[in-house]
Amino acid sequence: MRMTGRPMEGETSLETLRARCIPAGQEHLLAHWDRLSGPQREQLASQILSVDFELLEKLRRGGDGAEDLSTEDLSTIAQRAEPPNAVLIGQDYHGLSAEDAKQEGNRAIAAGKVAMILVAGGQGTRLGFDQPKGMFPIGPVSGRTLLEMHVDSLLGAMKRFGASIPMLLMVSPATETATRIYLEENERFGLGATELYPFLQGSMPAIDTRSGRILMESPHELALSPDGHGGLVAALANSGLLAEMRGRGIEQFYYAQVDNPLVRACDPELLGYHRLTGSQMTTQVVRKRFAKERVGNVVQVDGRTRIIEYSDLPDAIAEQTLPDGSLKLWAGNIAVHVFDLAFLNQVAGLSDSLPFHQASKAVNYVDSDGVKHKPTTPNATKYERFIFDLLPAADRTLVVEGDPAEVFAPVKNADGAAVDTPESSRRAISRLHASWLQQAGVTVQEGVLVEIHPLWAWDADEVRDKIQTPCTLSADTYFA
């Protein structure tokens, strides 16, 4: 292959790219080079230069931390699974009360020791929404978006504690541009330059299962996908944010995903339990509604906390019960965690701190002749990392039970599905806010939707302070 014309200024030469691709058996990535424009060549060259071909080959051969997720291996692990060491609702934990934890969390937030990480790399495809999921409207009365709900909760915490709390917003290549435009159009929803930090997670190429070759999405683009929420650690380190937050005096990160609008930013009680027990990574859970609920199972295996996905837990083990009839493996993961910054800094330097998981997927691609293919069966292997795989790497972990009515109403499926829909999430938000109002003496008539902006009241205590005279709500109401 010969490159036509002279390279643009700053353009990577064809010879340089071939020197990378040929030894890796990936020369097909340059098959369309002669027909590409200057900007297209720049994009393709940038993607090729960012690929770790050695790592991909090791992963393809099952090395370098690639996780073999065969049923047999997971069944062996699951046989040893026990319920996690957990703080249970309404019970003291080794002499620590919920009030003790709340006061410690309050002090940490007020002292500027806490930052929030919000993962917003997903598209709204499953919702029939052609934009980033964070831009999906979910407020039951206001129509505020998922991302807006989280930012408002953070603003409410800042107001409550008189402290600046940075939000580190992880976006993916698929959501970065639209999210940045959305934030700027809305003046970052009131968060300043030292309070909102969008950063980009990494990507991994999709590999043709038969040939081991990287698939091409178009003649000038590799078939890339986000490297999973486990890519957070590398992305924080590579962006410089770990170092910046450390210099700012941050000690803990409060982690959540954008699709759960019931998350209260930097919940003091969860933070307090984390700090008072010396945990390096703390995970909030809810009790599973049934044995095979589609959530990760937080368990204890060989003295280490870990998560086994619902699809990997054999039915016989999932259905085990205790003498009182309750599930033995009861703790469902809701993707709310607290990390010590020092712990993330430690694992960031360990290349194998998070294993890669592999999955077979149907991936559209363009072949070397420019023909587009749309497979209907899996043709490719994708690799990603999961943040919860950090649990076994931590020497000290803690699991804290939360009330699902207060902490978990994810938006994962389109309306009409059985669970986790926009409609079910809106109802959960309204029920929680109605309960706050009812505690303050307000009667909320059946069928009425209510919504409380966090700057009006961040929690039930602030609602009681606001409501001076009992009243009745007979129409949908937004308190803002």
Residue pairs with C-beta under 8 A, 6 or more apart in sequence:
1 14
1 18
1 30
1 31
1 33
1 34
2 14
2 34
3 13
3 14
3 33
3 34
4 34
7 13
7 14
8 38
8 41
8 42
10 42
11 38
11 41
11 42
11 45
12 41
12 42
12 45
12 46
12 49
14 30
14 33
17 29
17 30
17 45
17 48
17 49
18 27
18 30
20 48
20 49
20 53
21 27
21 29
21 30
21 48
21 53
23 53
24 53
24 54
24 56
24 57
25 212
25 213
26 53
26 213
26 214
28 213
28 216
28 368
29 44
29 48
29 214
29 216
29 222
30 44
31 219
31 368
32 216
32 219
32 220
32 368
32 370
33 41
33 44
35 219
36 44
36 219
36 220
40 219
40 220
41 220
43 220
43 221
44 220
44 221
44 222
47 221
47 222
47 224
48 222
50 203
51 205
51 214
51 222
55 64
56 205
56 207
56 214
57 212
58 64
58 66
59 66
59 356
59 358
59 383
60 207
60 212
60 381
62 68
64 351
64 352
64 356
65 351
65 352
65 354
65 355
65 356
66 355
66 356
66 358
66 383
67 355
67 356
67 357
67 358
69 312
69 357
69 358
71 312
71 314
74 308
74 312
74 313
75 314
75 317
77 301
77 306
77 308
78 308
78 312
78 313
78 314
78 317
79 317
80 301
80 302
81 297
81 299
81 300
81 301
81 308
81 317
81 329
82 299
82 300
82 301
82 328
83 299
83 300
83 328
83 329
83 330
83 331
84 285
84 298
84 299
84 300
84 305
84 331
84 399
85 300
85 305
85 397
85 398
85 399
86 285
86 331
86 398
86 399
86 400
86 401
87 93
87 96
87 273
87 398
87 399
87 400
87 401
88 401
89 401
89 402
89 403
93 273
93 277
94 277
96 273
96 276
96 277
98 269
100 272
100 276
101 268
101 269
101 270
101 271
101 272
101 273
101 276
102 268
102 269
102 272
103 268
103 272
104 268
104 271
104 272
104 275
104 276
105 266
105 267
105 268
105 269
105 270
105 271
105 272
105 275
106 161
106 268
106 272
108 114
108 251
108 252
108 268
108 271
108 272
108 275
109 157
109 161
109 163
109 165
109 266
109 268
109 271
110 161
110 162
110 163
111 163
112 163
112 164
112 165
112 248
112 249
112 250
113 249
113 250
113 251
113 252
114 165
114 250
114 251
114 252
114 253
114 254
114 266
114 271
115 165
115 166
115 167
115 168
115 245
115 250
115 252
115 253
115 254
116 154
116 165
116 166
116 167
116 168
116 253
116 254
116 255
116 256
116 265
116 266
117 167
117 168
117 170
117 232
117 253
117 254
117 255
117 256
117 339
118 147
118 150
118 167
118 168
118 169
118 170
118 256
118 257
118 258
119 170
119 229
119 232
119 255
119 256
119 257
119 258
119 335
120 132
120 133
120 134
120 147
120 169
120 170
120 171
120 175
120 179
120 257
120 258
121 170
121 171
121 172
121 174
121 175
121 201
121 226
121 229
122 132
122 133
122 172
122 175
122 258
122 259
123 129
123 130
123 131
123 132
123 133
123 174
123 175
124 130
124 131
124 132
124 133
124 135
124 136
126 412
126 413
126 414
127 133
127 136
127 411
127 413
127 414
127 422
128 414
129 135
129 136
131 178
132 147
132 171
132 174
132 175
132 178
132 179
132 182
133 146
133 175
133 258
133 259
133 411
134 145
134 146
134 147
134 175
134 179
134 182
134 258
135 145
135 146
135 147
135 178
135 179
135 182
136 145
136 146
136 411
136 422
137 143
137 144
137 145
138 144
138 145
138 146
138 149
138 261
138 411
138 422
138 425
138 426
138 429
139 145
139 148
139 149
139 426
139 429
139 451
139 478
140 426
140 427
140 429
140 430
140 449
140 450
140 451
140 476
141 430
141 449
141 450
141 451
141 476
141 477
141 478
142 451
142 453
142 478
142 480
144 152
146 258
146 259
146 261
146 411
147 179
147 182
147 189
147 258
148 186
148 189
149 261
150 167
150 256
150 258
150 261
150 263
150 265
151 167
151 189
151 190
151 191
151 196
152 189
152 453
152 454
152 455
153 263
153 264
153 265
153 454
153 458
154 165
154 167
154 191
154 265
154 266
155 189
155 190
155 191
155 454
155 455
156 265
156 453
156 454
156 455
156 458
157 165
157 264
157 265
157 266
157 454
157 458
158 164
158 165
159 455
159 458
160 458
160 462
164 194
164 195
165 195
165 265
165 266
166 194
166 195
166 196
166 197
166 245
166 248
166 250
167 191
167 195
167 196
167 197
168 197
168 199
168 236
168 241
168 245
168 253
169 179
169 196
169 197
169 198
169 199
170 198
170 199
170 200
170 201
170 229
170 232
170 235
171 179
171 180
171 198
171 199
171 200
171 201
172 200
172 201
172 203
172 226
173 200
173 203
173 224
173 226
174 226
176 198
176 200
179 198
180 198
183 189
183 196
183 198
188 196
197 241
199 235
199 236
199 239
199 241
200 235
200 239
201 226
201 227
201 229
201 231
201 232
201 235
202 226
202 227
202 231
202 234
202 235
202 238
203 224
203 225
203 226
203 227
204 224
204 225
204 226
204 227
204 382
204 383
204 384
205 214
205 215
205 222
205 223
205 224
206 214
206 215
206 223
206 224
206 225
206 361
206 363
206 365
206 380
206 381
206 382
207 213
207 214
207 215
207 380
207 381
207 382
207 383
208 214
208 215
208 365
208 379
208 380
209 360
209 378
209 379
209 380
209 381
210 379
214 222
214 223
215 222
215 223
215 363
215 365
215 380
216 222
216 223
216 365
216 366
216 367
217 223
217 224
217 364
217 365
217 366
218 366
219 366
219 370
223 363
223 364
223 365
223 380
225 382
225 384
226 384
227 234
227 383
227 384
227 385
228 357
228 384
228 385
228 386
228 387
229 257
229 335
229 385
229 386
229 387
230 354
230 384
230 385
230 386
230 387
230 389
230 390
231 384
231 385
232 255
232 387
233 344
233 347
233 348
233 353
233 354
233 387
233 390
234 348
236 242
236 344
236 348
237 345
237 348
242 341
242 344
242 345
242 348
245 253
245 341
246 341
246 345
250 341
251 340
251 341
251 342
252 271
252 274
252 275
252 338
252 339
252 340
252 341
253 338
253 339
253 341
253 344
254 265
254 266
254 267
254 270
254 271
254 337
254 338
255 335
255 336
255 337
255 338
255 339
255 387
256 263
256 265
256 335
256 336
257 335
257 410
259 410
259 411
259 412
260 334
260 335
260 336
260 407
260 408
260 409
260 410
260 411
261 409
261 411
261 425
261 429
262 406
262 407
262 408
262 409
262 425
262 428
262 429
262 432
263 336
263 407
264 406
264 407
264 458
264 459
267 407
269 400
270 282
270 284
270 336
270 338
270 400
270 402
271 338
273 279
273 282
273 398
273 400
274 282
274 338
274 340
274 398
277 396
277 398
278 396
279 338
279 340
279 394
279 396
279 397
279 398
280 339
280 340
280 342
280 343
280 394
280 395
280 396
280 397
281 337
281 338
281 339
281 340
281 343
281 390
281 391
281 394
281 397
281 398
282 337
282 338
282 397
282 398
282 399
282 400
283 298
283 305
283 307
283 333
283 336
283 337
283 388
283 391
283 397
283 398
283 399
283 400
284 334
284 336
284 337
284 399
284 400
284 401
284 402
284 407
285 298
285 331
285 332
285 333
285 334
285 399
285 400
285 401
285 402
286 331
286 332
286 334
286 401
286 402
286 403
286 404
286 407
286 408
287 327
287 330
287 331
287 332
287 401
287 404
288 295
288 297
288 327
288 329
288 330
288 331
288 332
291 315
291 318
291 319
291 327
292 310
292 313
292 315
292 318
292 319
293 310
293 332
294 310
294 419
295 310
295 332
295 333
295 334
296 307
296 308
296 309
296 310
296 332
296 333
296 388
297 307
297 308
297 309
297 310
297 313
297 318
297 329
297 331
297 332
297 333
298 305
298 306
298 307
298 331
298 332
298 333
298 399
299 305
299 306
299 307
299 308
299 329
299 331
300 306
301 392
304 391
304 392
304 397
305 391
305 392
305 394
305 397
305 399
306 388
306 389
306 391
306 392
307 333
307 386
307 388
307 389
307 391
310 318
313 329
317 329
318 327
318 329
319 327
320 327
320 328
320 329
321 327
321 328
322 328
331 399
331 401
333 388
334 402
334 404
334 407
334 408
334 410
335 387
335 388
336 402
336 407
337 387
337 388
339 390
343 390
343 394
347 353
347 354
347 390
347 393
350 393
353 390
353 393
354 385
354 386
354 387
354 389
354 390
354 393
355 385
355 389
356 383
356 384
356 385
357 383
357 384
357 385
357 386
358 381
358 382
358 383
359 381
359 382
359 384
360 378
360 380
360 381
361 378
361 379
361 380
361 381
361 382
362 375
362 376
362 377
362 378
362 379
362 380
363 375
363 379
363 380
363 382
364 372
364 373
364 374
364 375
365 372
365 373
365 379
365 380
366 372
366 373
367 373
391 397
402 408
405 428
405 431
405 432
405 435
406 432
409 424
409 425
409 428
409 429
410 420
410 425
411 420
411 421
411 422
411 425
412 420
412 421
413 419
413 420
413 421
414 421
414 422
415 421
415 422
415 423
426 449
429 451
430 449
430 450
430 451
433 450
433 451
433 452
433 479
434 444
434 448
434 450
435 460
436 452
436 457
436 459
436 460
436 463
437 444
437 450
437 452
437 463
437 467
437 473
438 444
439 460
439 463
439 464
440 460
440 463
440 464
440 466
440 467
440 470
441 467
441 470
442 467
442 470
442 471
442 472
442 473
443 470
443 471
443 472
443 473
444 450
444 472
444 473
445 472
445 473
445 474
448 473
448 474
448 475
448 476
448 477
449 476
449 477
450 473
450 476
450 477
450 478
450 479
451 477
451 478
451 479
452 463
452 478
452 479
453 478
453 479
453 480
455 480
456 462
456 466
456 479
456 480
457 463
457 465
457 466
457 479
466 479
